[in-house]
Amino acid sequence: MKAKDFDQKFEAGEDLTPYLDLSQAKRLRSESQSISIDLPIWILERINQEADRLGTTPQDVIQISLAEHLAACEFQP
């Protein structure tokens, strides 16, 4: 498929997945490293409550919260 046709399909909101080779796709900066952190019990309880509310894991709540905080703190020229 030509780039022009691909762009037209994209602009039209079509699903482009059938046209992509995802067999070797990688998420950028997705490598992870385990850390250990001590948190007060009240923070852990709040994290667990939020995870239950969202139907996800406490680890996801922590990762999302940190990512949102860091995005908000990024330097804005």
PDB file with one MODEL, atoms N, CA, C and O in Angstrom:
MODEL        1
ATOM      1  N   MET A   1       0.850  -1.179   0.000  1.00  0.00           N
ATOM      2  CA  MET A   1       0.000   0.000   0.000  1.00  0.00           C
ATOM      3  C   MET A   1       0.893   1.238   0.000  1.00  0.00           C
ATOM      4  O   MET A   1       1.915   1.282   0.685  1.00  0.00           O
ATOM      5  N   LYS A   2       0.502   2.213  -0.757  1.00  0.00           N
ATOM      6  CA  LYS A   2       1.253   3.458  -0.825  1.00  0.00           C
ATOM      7  C   LYS A   2       0.963   4.300   0.416  1.00  0.00           C
ATOM      8  O   LYS A   2      -0.106   4.205   1.018  1.00  0.00           O
ATOM      9  N   ALA A   3       1.939   5.120   0.778  1.00  0.00           N
ATOM     10  CA  ALA A   3       1.809   5.970   1.958  1.00  0.00           C
ATOM     11  C   ALA A   3       0.586   6.872   1.852  1.00  0.00           C
ATOM     12  O   ALA A   3      -0.092   7.119   2.850  1.00  0.00           O
ATOM     13  N   LYS A   4       0.306   7.356   0.667  1.00  0.00           N
ATOM     14  CA  LYS A   4      -0.849   8.239   0.460  1.00  0.00           C
ATOM     15  C   LYS A   4      -2.147   7.513   0.817  1.00  0.00           C
ATOM     16  O   LYS A   4      -3.019   8.080   1.476  1.00  0.00           O
ATOM     17  N   ASP A   5      -2.272   6.255   0.379  1.00  0.00           N
ATOM     18  CA  ASP A   5      -3.467   5.460   0.687  1.00  0.00           C
ATOM     19  C   ASP A   5      -3.561   5.178   2.182  1.00  0.00           C
ATOM     20  O   ASP A   5      -4.640   5.231   2.772  1.00  0.00           O
ATOM     21  N   PHE A   6      -2.408   4.877   2.783  1.00  0.00           N
ATOM     22  CA  PHE A   6      -2.363   4.616   4.215  1.00  0.00           C
ATOM     23  C   PHE A   6      -2.826   5.852   4.984  1.00  0.00           C
ATOM     24  O   PHE A   6      -3.636   5.755   5.905  1.00  0.00           O
ATOM     25  N   ASP A   7      -2.303   7.010   4.594  1.00  0.00           N
ATOM     26  CA  ASP A   7      -2.676   8.268   5.243  1.00  0.00           C
ATOM     27  C   ASP A   7      -4.173   8.547   5.109  1.00  0.00           C
ATOM     28  O   ASP A   7      -4.809   9.003   6.059  1.00  0.00           O
ATOM     29  N   GLN A   8      -4.729   8.276   3.944  1.00  0.00           N
ATOM     30  CA  GLN A   8      -6.157   8.509   3.724  1.00  0.00           C
ATOM     31  C   GLN A   8      -6.996   7.613   4.632  1.00  0.00           C
ATOM     32  O   GLN A   8      -7.990   8.054   5.208  1.00  0.00           O
ATOM     33  N   LYS A   9      -6.588   6.362   4.751  1.00  0.00           N
ATOM     34  CA  LYS A   9      -7.308   5.436   5.630  1.00  0.00           C
ATOM     35  C   LYS A   9      -7.205   5.899   7.088  1.00  0.00           C
ATOM     36  O   LYS A   9      -8.178   5.841   7.839  1.00  0.00           O
ATOM     37  N   PHE A  10      -6.014   6.358   7.471  1.00  0.00           N
ATOM     38  CA  PHE A  10      -5.817   6.865   8.828  1.00  0.00           C
ATOM     39  C   PHE A  10      -6.715   8.073   9.093  1.00  0.00           C
ATOM     40  O   PHE A  10      -7.399   8.134  10.115  1.00  0.00           O
ATOM     41  N   GLU A  11      -6.706   9.023   8.175  1.00  0.00           N
ATOM     42  CA  GLU A  11      -7.518  10.232   8.322  1.00  0.00           C
ATOM     43  C   GLU A  11      -9.006   9.909   8.365  1.00  0.00           C
ATOM     44  O   GLU A  11      -9.781  10.626   8.999  1.00  0.00           O
ATOM     45  N   ALA A  12      -9.409   8.830   7.693  1.00  0.00           N
ATOM     46  CA  ALA A  12     -10.811   8.425   7.686  1.00  0.00           C
ATOM     47  C   ALA A  12     -11.180   7.648   8.951  1.00  0.00           C
ATOM     48  O   ALA A  12     -12.343   7.297   9.153  1.00  0.00           O
ATOM     49  N   GLY A  13     -10.183   7.380   9.800  1.00  0.00           N
ATOM     50  CA  GLY A  13     -10.454   6.675  11.048  1.00  0.00           C
ATOM     51  C   GLY A  13     -10.560   5.167  10.891  1.00  0.00           C
ATOM     52  O   GLY A  13     -11.082   4.489  11.776  1.00  0.00           O
ATOM     53  N   GLU A  14     -10.075   4.640   9.789  1.00  0.00           N
ATOM     54  CA  GLU A  14     -10.147   3.196   9.564  1.00  0.00           C
ATOM     55  C   GLU A  14      -9.147   2.460  10.457  1.00  0.00           C
ATOM     56  O   GLU A  14      -8.134   3.026  10.867  1.00  0.00           O
ATOM     57  N   ASP A  15      -9.442   1.203  10.752  1.00  0.00           N
ATOM     58  CA  ASP A  15      -8.532   0.344  11.508  1.00  0.00           C
ATOM     59  C   ASP A  15      -7.389  -0.054  10.584  1.00  0.00           C
ATOM     60  O   ASP A  15      -7.611  -0.698   9.559  1.00  0.00           O
ATOM     61  N   LEU A  16      -6.180   0.326  10.942  1.00  0.00           N
ATOM     62  CA  LEU A  16      -5.020   0.059  10.106  1.00  0.00           C
ATOM     63  C   LEU A  16      -4.275  -1.201  10.524  1.00  0.00           C
ATOM     64  O   LEU A  16      -3.281  -1.568   9.896  1.00  0.00           O
ATOM     65  N   THR A  17      -4.734  -1.857  11.558  1.00  0.00           N
ATOM     66  CA  THR A  17      -4.054  -3.046  12.077  1.00  0.00           C
ATOM     67  C   THR A  17      -3.813  -4.106  11.010  1.00  0.00           C
ATOM     68  O   THR A  17      -2.725  -4.683  10.985  1.00  0.00           O
ATOM     69  N   PRO A  18      -4.763  -4.392  10.132  1.00  0.00           N
ATOM     70  CA  PRO A  18      -4.501  -5.424   9.119  1.00  0.00           C
ATOM     71  C   PRO A  18      -3.346  -5.087   8.169  1.00  0.00           C
ATOM     72  O   PRO A  18      -2.811  -5.977   7.508  1.00  0.00           O
ATOM     73  N   TYR A  19      -2.967  -3.834   8.099  1.00  0.00           N
ATOM     74  CA  TYR A  19      -1.912  -3.412   7.195  1.00  0.00           C
ATOM     75  C   TYR A  19      -0.535  -3.341   7.861  1.00  0.00           C
ATOM     76  O   TYR A  19       0.461  -3.025   7.210  1.00  0.00           O
ATOM     77  N   LEU A  20      -0.489  -3.636   9.154  1.00  0.00           N
ATOM     78  CA  LEU A  20       0.757  -3.514   9.910  1.00  0.00           C
ATOM     79  C   LEU A  20       1.345  -4.874  10.243  1.00  0.00           C
ATOM     80  O   LEU A  20       0.608  -5.827  10.497  1.00  0.00           O
ATOM     81  N   ASP A  21       2.671  -4.970  10.243  1.00  0.00           N
ATOM     82  CA  ASP A  21       3.374  -6.166  10.690  1.00  0.00           C
ATOM     83  C   ASP A  21       3.797  -5.910  12.134  1.00  0.00           C
ATOM     84  O   ASP A  21       4.787  -5.222  12.381  1.00  0.00           O
ATOM     85  N   LEU A  22       3.055  -6.457  13.075  1.00  0.00           N
ATOM     86  CA  LEU A  22       3.307  -6.217  14.497  1.00  0.00           C
ATOM     87  C   LEU A  22       4.154  -7.319  15.130  1.00  0.00           C
ATOM     88  O   LEU A  22       4.348  -7.329  16.345  1.00  0.00           O
ATOM     89  N   SER A  23       4.654  -8.240  14.322  1.00  0.00           N
ATOM     90  CA  SER A  23       5.385  -9.382  14.870  1.00  0.00           C
ATOM     91  C   SER A  23       6.645  -8.982  15.621  1.00  0.00           C
ATOM     92  O   SER A  23       7.083  -9.702  16.518  1.00  0.00           O
ATOM     93  N   GLN A  24       7.228  -7.858  15.274  1.00  0.00           N
ATOM     94  CA  GLN A  24       8.437  -7.433  15.961  1.00  0.00           C
ATOM     95  C   GLN A  24       8.287  -6.031  16.556  1.00  0.00           C
ATOM     96  O   GLN A  24       9.274  -5.341  16.810  1.00  0.00           O
ATOM     97  N   ALA A  25       7.060  -5.633  16.768  1.00  0.00           N
ATOM     98  CA  ALA A  25       6.807  -4.315  17.355  1.00  0.00           C
ATOM     99  C   ALA A  25       7.284  -4.295  18.803  1.00  0.00           C
ATOM    100  O   ALA A  25       7.175  -5.288  19.523  1.00  0.00           O
ATOM    101  N   LYS A  26       7.809  -3.160  19.207  1.00  0.00           N
ATOM    102  CA  LYS A  26       8.289  -2.994  20.581  1.00  0.00           C
ATOM    103  C   LYS A  26       7.760  -1.683  21.122  1.00  0.00           C
ATOM    104  O   LYS A  26       7.615  -0.700  20.395  1.00  0.00           O
ATOM    105  N   ARG A  27       7.480  -1.688  22.391  1.00  0.00           N
ATOM    106  CA  ARG A  27       7.082  -0.477  23.069  1.00  0.00           C
ATOM    107  C   ARG A  27       8.339   0.249  23.510  1.00  0.00           C
ATOM    108  O   ARG A  27       9.180  -0.328  24.199  1.00  0.00           O
ATOM    109  N   LEU A  28       8.474   1.505  23.119  1.00  0.00           N
ATOM    110  CA  LEU A  28       9.656   2.260  23.497  1.00  0.00           C
ATOM    111  C   LEU A  28       9.714   2.471  24.999  1.00  0.00           C
ATOM    112  O   LEU A  28       8.695   2.707  25.647  1.00  0.00           O
ATOM    113  N   ARG A  29      10.893   2.386  25.530  1.00  0.00           N
ATOM    114  CA  ARG A  29      11.154   2.634  26.949  1.00  0.00           C
ATOM    115  C   ARG A  29      10.268   1.773  27.847  1.00  0.00           C
ATOM    116  O   ARG A  29       9.801   2.236  28.887  1.00  0.00           O
ATOM    117  N   SER A  30      10.036   0.519  27.446  1.00  0.00           N
ATOM    118  CA  SER A  30       9.156  -0.341  28.229  1.00  0.00           C
ATOM    119  C   SER A  30       9.910  -1.318  29.123  1.00  0.00           C
ATOM    120  O   SER A  30       9.298  -2.112  29.837  1.00  0.00           O
ATOM    121  N   GLU A  31      11.238  -1.259  29.081  1.00  0.00           N
ATOM    122  CA  GLU A  31      11.987  -2.131  29.962  1.00  0.00           C
ATOM    123  C   GLU A  31      11.671  -1.738  31.403  1.00  0.00           C
ATOM    124  O   GLU A  31      11.389  -0.576  31.695  1.00  0.00           O
ATOM    125  N   SER A  32      11.721  -2.713  32.287  1.00  0.00           N
ATOM    126  CA  SER A  32      11.407  -2.382  33.676  1.00  0.00           C
ATOM    127  C   SER A  32      12.494  -2.905  34.595  1.00  0.00           C
ATOM    128  O   SER A  32      13.272  -3.791  34.240  1.00  0.00           O
ATOM    129  N   GLN A  33      12.524  -2.335  35.775  1.00  0.00           N
ATOM    130  CA  GLN A  33      13.463  -2.741  36.801  1.00  0.00           C
ATOM    131  C   GLN A  33      12.721  -2.719  38.117  1.00  0.00           C
ATOM    132  O   GLN A  33      11.993  -1.772  38.414  1.00  0.00           O
ATOM    133  N   SER A  34      12.902  -3.745  38.893  1.00  0.00           N
ATOM    134  CA  SER A  34      12.240  -3.819  40.197  1.00  0.00           C
ATOM    135  C   SER A  34      12.961  -2.933  41.199  1.00  0.00           C
ATOM    136  O   SER A  34      14.186  -2.813  41.193  1.00  0.00           O
ATOM    137  N   ILE A  35      12.155  -2.314  42.064  1.00  0.00           N
ATOM    138  CA  ILE A  35      12.718  -1.536  43.163  1.00  0.00           C
ATOM    139  C   ILE A  35      12.010  -1.938  44.443  1.00  0.00           C
ATOM    140  O   ILE A  35      10.948  -2.561  44.413  1.00  0.00           O
ATOM    141  N   SER A  36      12.589  -1.588  45.528  1.00  0.00           N
ATOM    142  CA  SER A  36      11.970  -1.816  46.827  1.00  0.00           C
ATOM    143  C   SER A  36      11.773  -0.458  47.484  1.00  0.00           C
ATOM    144  O   SER A  36      12.684   0.370  47.498  1.00  0.00           O
ATOM    145  N   ILE A  37      10.583  -0.234  48.025  1.00  0.00           N
ATOM    146  CA  ILE A  37      10.293   1.058  48.653  1.00  0.00           C
ATOM    147  C   ILE A  37       9.441   0.813  49.894  1.00  0.00           C
ATOM    148  O   ILE A  37       8.495   0.026  49.866  1.00  0.00           O
ATOM    149  N   ASP A  38       9.784   1.482  50.958  1.00  0.00           N
ATOM    150  CA  ASP A  38       9.002   1.401  52.188  1.00  0.00           C
ATOM    151  C   ASP A  38       8.017   2.553  52.222  1.00  0.00           C
ATOM    152  O   ASP A  38       8.403   3.714  52.085  1.00  0.00           O
ATOM    153  N   LEU A  39       6.734   2.229  52.405  1.00  0.00           N
ATOM    154  CA  LEU A  39       5.687   3.240  52.465  1.00  0.00           C
ATOM    155  C   LEU A  39       4.904   3.080  53.754  1.00  0.00           C
ATOM    156  O   LEU A  39       4.771   1.971  54.273  1.00  0.00           O
ATOM    157  N   PRO A  40       4.388   4.176  54.267  1.00  0.00           N
ATOM    158  CA  PRO A  40       3.536   4.076  55.451  1.00  0.00           C
ATOM    159  C   PRO A  40       2.282   3.256  55.136  1.00  0.00           C
ATOM    160  O   PRO A  40       1.804   3.239  54.001  1.00  0.00           O
ATOM    161  N   ILE A  41       1.767   2.587  56.148  1.00  0.00           N
ATOM    162  CA  ILE A  41       0.589   1.731  55.975  1.00  0.00           C
ATOM    163  C   ILE A  41      -0.576   2.514  55.388  1.00  0.00           C
ATOM    164  O   ILE A  41      -1.291   1.995  54.531  1.00  0.00           O
ATOM    165  N   TRP A  42      -0.784   3.759  55.831  1.00  0.00           N
ATOM    166  CA  TRP A  42      -1.940   4.510  55.337  1.00  0.00           C
ATOM    167  C   TRP A  42      -1.848   4.746  53.832  1.00  0.00           C
ATOM    168  O   TRP A  42      -2.870   4.759  53.147  1.00  0.00           O
ATOM    169  N   ILE A  43      -0.630   4.934  53.308  1.00  0.00           N
ATOM    170  CA  ILE A  43      -0.482   5.112  51.860  1.00  0.00           C
ATOM    171  C   ILE A  43      -0.802   3.809  51.140  1.00  0.00           C
ATOM    172  O   ILE A  43      -1.498   3.817  50.125  1.00  0.00           O
ATOM    173  N   LEU A  44      -0.306   2.703  51.651  1.00  0.00           N
ATOM    174  CA  LEU A  44      -0.595   1.410  51.036  1.00  0.00           C
ATOM    175  C   LEU A  44      -2.087   1.110  51.046  1.00  0.00           C
ATOM    176  O   LEU A  44      -2.622   0.568  50.079  1.00  0.00           O
ATOM    177  N   GLU A  45      -2.758   1.464  52.140  1.00  0.00           N
ATOM    178  CA  GLU A  45      -4.210   1.249  52.209  1.00  0.00           C
ATOM    179  C   GLU A  45      -4.926   2.075  51.148  1.00  0.00           C
ATOM    180  O   GLU A  45      -5.850   1.587  50.497  1.00  0.00           O
ATOM    181  N   ARG A  46      -4.503   3.326  50.971  1.00  0.00           N
ATOM    182  CA  ARG A  46      -5.126   4.188  49.954  1.00  0.00           C
ATOM    183  C   ARG A  46      -4.863   3.662  48.545  1.00  0.00           C
ATOM    184  O   ARG A  46      -5.745   3.697  47.686  1.00  0.00           O
ATOM    185  N   ILE A  47      -3.648   3.177  48.317  1.00  0.00           N
ATOM    186  CA  ILE A  47      -3.314   2.602  47.005  1.00  0.00           C
ATOM    187  C   ILE A  47      -4.190   1.388  46.737  1.00  0.00           C
ATOM    188  O   ILE A  47      -4.717   1.232  45.636  1.00  0.00           O
ATOM    189  N   ASN A  48      -4.345   0.535  47.729  1.00  0.00           N
ATOM    190  CA  ASN A  48      -5.181  -0.658  47.567  1.00  0.00           C
ATOM    191  C   ASN A  48      -6.644  -0.283  47.330  1.00  0.00           C
ATOM    192  O   ASN A  48      -7.318  -0.920  46.520  1.00  0.00           O
ATOM    193  N   GLN A  49      -7.140   0.731  48.020  1.00  0.00           N
ATOM    194  CA  GLN A  49      -8.518   1.183  47.810  1.00  0.00           C
ATOM    195  C   GLN A  49      -8.702   1.698  46.385  1.00  0.00           C
ATOM    196  O   GLN A  49      -9.704   1.401  45.734  1.00  0.00           O
ATOM    197  N   GLU A  50      -7.739   2.461  45.913  1.00  0.00           N
ATOM    198  CA  GLU A  50      -7.830   3.002  44.553  1.00  0.00           C
ATOM    199  C   GLU A  50      -7.752   1.883  43.524  1.00  0.00           C
ATOM    200  O   GLU A  50      -8.468   1.910  42.523  1.00  0.00           O
ATOM    201  N   ALA A  51      -6.899   0.911  43.759  1.00  0.00           N
ATOM    202  CA  ALA A  51      -6.790  -0.230  42.849  1.00  0.00           C
ATOM    203  C   ALA A  51      -8.109  -0.996  42.792  1.00  0.00           C
ATOM    204  O   ALA A  51      -8.554  -1.385  41.712  1.00  0.00           O
ATOM    205  N   ASP A  52      -8.736  -1.215  43.948  1.00  0.00           N
ATOM    206  CA  ASP A  52     -10.034  -1.895  43.975  1.00  0.00           C
ATOM    207  C   ASP A  52     -11.086  -1.090  43.222  1.00  0.00           C
ATOM    208  O   ASP A  52     -11.882  -1.649  42.468  1.00  0.00           O
ATOM    209  N   ARG A  53     -11.085   0.229  43.431  1.00  0.00           N
ATOM    210  CA  ARG A  53     -12.056   1.090  42.767  1.00  0.00           C
ATOM    211  C   ARG A  53     -11.904   1.034  41.254  1.00  0.00           C
ATOM    212  O   ARG A  53     -12.892   1.027  40.520  1.00  0.00           O
ATOM    213  N   LEU A  54     -10.652   0.993  40.793  1.00  0.00           N
ATOM    214  CA  LEU A  54     -10.382   0.985  39.359  1.00  0.00           C
ATOM    215  C   LEU A  54     -10.387  -0.412  38.756  1.00  0.00           C
ATOM    216  O   LEU A  54     -10.376  -0.564  37.535  1.00  0.00           O
ATOM    217  N   GLY A  55     -10.403  -1.424  39.603  1.00  0.00           N
ATOM    218  CA  GLY A  55     -10.372  -2.801  39.108  1.00  0.00           C
ATOM    219  C   GLY A  55      -9.021  -3.180  38.532  1.00  0.00           C
ATOM    220  O   GLY A  55      -8.946  -3.891  37.530  1.00  0.00           O
ATOM    221  N   THR A  56      -7.965  -2.712  39.155  1.00  0.00           N
ATOM    222  CA  THR A  56      -6.617  -2.976  38.679  1.00  0.00           C
ATOM    223  C   THR A  56      -5.733  -3.360  39.857  1.00  0.00           C
ATOM    224  O   THR A  56      -6.231  -3.614  40.954  1.00  0.00           O
ATOM    225  N   THR A  57      -4.447  -3.401  39.638  1.00  0.00           N
ATOM    226  CA  THR A  57      -3.520  -3.804  40.691  1.00  0.00           C
ATOM    227  C   THR A  57      -2.914  -2.584  41.376  1.00  0.00           C
ATOM    228  O   THR A  57      -2.844  -1.508  40.782  1.00  0.00           O
ATOM    229  N   PRO A  58      -2.478  -2.746  42.615  1.00  0.00           N
ATOM    230  CA  PRO A  58      -1.784  -1.645  43.285  1.00  0.00           C
ATOM    231  C   PRO A  58      -0.547  -1.185  42.501  1.00  0.00           C
ATOM    232  O   PRO A  58      -0.244   0.007  42.461  1.00  0.00           O
ATOM    233  N   GLN A  59       0.158  -2.123  41.886  1.00  0.00           N
ATOM    234  CA  GLN A  59       1.333  -1.755  41.099  1.00  0.00           C
ATOM    235  C   GLN A  59       0.953  -0.824  39.956  1.00  0.00           C
ATOM    236  O   GLN A  59       1.665   0.142  39.680  1.00  0.00           O
ATOM    237  N   ASP A  60      -0.159  -1.103  39.290  1.00  0.00           N
ATOM    238  CA  ASP A  60      -0.614  -0.229  38.203  1.00  0.00           C
ATOM    239  C   ASP A  60      -0.945   1.166  38.718  1.00  0.00           C
ATOM    240  O   ASP A  60      -0.618   2.163  38.073  1.00  0.00           O
ATOM    241  N   VAL A  61      -1.587   1.239  39.870  1.00  0.00           N
ATOM    242  CA  VAL A  61      -1.935   2.541  40.458  1.00  0.00           C
ATOM    243  C   VAL A  61      -0.666   3.340  40.733  1.00  0.00           C
ATOM    244  O   VAL A  61      -0.608   4.534  40.440  1.00  0.00           O
ATOM    245  N   ILE A  62       0.343   2.691  41.292  1.00  0.00           N
ATOM    246  CA  ILE A  62       1.596   3.376  41.601  1.00  0.00           C
ATOM    247  C   ILE A  62       2.275   3.836  40.319  1.00  0.00           C
ATOM    248  O   ILE A  62       2.717   4.981  40.232  1.00  0.00           O
ATOM    249  N   GLN A  63       2.363   2.965  39.328  1.00  0.00           N
ATOM    250  CA  GLN A  63       3.028   3.325  38.073  1.00  0.00           C
ATOM    251  C   GLN A  63       2.327   4.481  37.375  1.00  0.00           C
ATOM    252  O   GLN A  63       2.980   5.413  36.906  1.00  0.00           O
ATOM    253  N   ILE A  64       1.014   4.427  37.306  1.00  0.00           N
ATOM    254  CA  ILE A  64       0.252   5.492  36.640  1.00  0.00           C
ATOM    255  C   ILE A  64       0.391   6.799  37.402  1.00  0.00           C
ATOM    256  O   ILE A  64       0.574   7.856  36.798  1.00  0.00           O
ATOM    257  N   SER A  65       0.306   6.733  38.722  1.00  0.00           N
ATOM    258  CA  SER A  65       0.417   7.939  39.536  1.00  0.00           C
ATOM    259  C   SER A  65       1.784   8.590  39.366  1.00  0.00           C
ATOM    260  O   SER A  65       1.882   9.810  39.229  1.00  0.00           O
ATOM    261  N   LEU A  66       2.835   7.779  39.375  1.00  0.00           N
ATOM    262  CA  LEU A  66       4.182   8.324  39.186  1.00  0.00           C
ATOM    263  C   LEU A  66       4.348   8.921  37.792  1.00  0.00           C
ATOM    264  O   LEU A  66       4.917  10.002  37.642  1.00  0.00           O
ATOM    265  N   ALA A  67       3.858   8.226  36.784  1.00  0.00           N
ATOM    266  CA  ALA A  67       3.970   8.720  35.413  1.00  0.00           C
ATOM    267  C   ALA A  67       3.228  10.045  35.249  1.00  0.00           C
ATOM    268  O   ALA A  67       3.745  10.966  34.617  1.00  0.00           O
ATOM    269  N   GLU A  68       2.021  10.151  35.812  1.00  0.00           N
ATOM    270  CA  GLU A  68       1.250  11.393  35.718  1.00  0.00           C
ATOM    271  C   GLU A  68       1.960  12.528  36.442  1.00  0.00           C
ATOM    272  O   GLU A  68       2.017  13.654  35.948  1.00  0.00           O
ATOM    273  N   HIS A  69       2.493  12.224  37.606  1.00  0.00           N
ATOM    274  CA  HIS A  69       3.207  13.251  38.372  1.00  0.00           C
ATOM    275  C   HIS A  69       4.434  13.745  37.609  1.00  0.00           C
ATOM    276  O   HIS A  69       4.672  14.949  37.515  1.00  0.00           O
ATOM    277  N   LEU A  70       5.210  12.809  37.065  1.00  0.00           N
ATOM    278  CA  LEU A  70       6.414  13.191  36.335  1.00  0.00           C
ATOM    279  C   LEU A  70       6.075  13.960  35.064  1.00  0.00           C
ATOM    280  O   LEU A  70       6.795  14.891  34.702  1.00  0.00           O
ATOM    281  N   ALA A  71       5.002  13.596  34.384  1.00  0.00           N
ATOM    282  CA  ALA A  71       4.590  14.321  33.181  1.00  0.00           C
ATOM    283  C   ALA A  71       4.203  15.756  33.537  1.00  0.00           C
ATOM    284  O   ALA A  71       4.494  16.686  32.785  1.00  0.00           O
ATOM    285  N   ALA A  72       3.550  15.932  34.678  1.00  0.00           N
ATOM    286  CA  ALA A  72       3.133  17.266  35.110  1.00  0.00           C
ATOM    287  C   ALA A  72       4.335  18.115  35.525  1.00  0.00           C
ATOM    288  O   ALA A  72       4.275  19.343  35.462  1.00  0.00           O
ATOM    289  N   CYS A  73       5.417  17.475  35.945  1.00  0.00           N
ATOM    290  CA  CYS A  73       6.609  18.194  36.417  1.00  0.00           C
ATOM    291  C   CYS A  73       7.610  18.475  35.318  1.00  0.00           C
ATOM    292  O   CYS A  73       8.595  19.177  35.546  1.00  0.00           O
ATOM    293  N   GLU A  74       7.376  17.934  34.119  1.00  0.00           N
ATOM    294  CA  GLU A  74       8.344  18.120  33.049  1.00  0.00           C
ATOM    295  C   GLU A  74       8.490  19.590  32.694  1.00  0.00           C
ATOM    296  O   GLU A  74       7.540  20.370  32.761  1.00  0.00           O
ATOM    297  N   PHE A  75       9.690  19.933  32.321  1.00  0.00           N
ATOM    298  CA  PHE A  75       9.984  21.301  31.928  1.00  0.00           C
ATOM    299  C   PHE A  75       9.193  21.689  30.695  1.00  0.00           C
ATOM    300  O   PHE A  75       9.228  20.990  29.682  1.00  0.00           O
ATOM    301  N   GLN A  76       8.495  22.778  30.776  1.00  0.00           N
ATOM    302  CA  GLN A  76       7.689  23.284  29.659  1.00  0.00           C
ATOM    303  C   GLN A  76       8.330  24.561  29.138  1.00  0.00           C
ATOM    304  O   GLN A  76       8.191  25.607  29.773  1.00  0.00           O
ATOM    305  N   PRO A  77       9.040  24.518  27.988  1.00  0.00           N
ATOM    306  CA  PRO A  77       9.692  25.749  27.463  1.00  0.00           C
ATOM    307  C   PRO A  77       8.689  26.791  27.032  1.00  0.00           C
ATOM    308  O   PRO A  77       9.075  27.867  26.575  1.00  0.00           O
TER     309      PRO A  77
ENDMDL
END
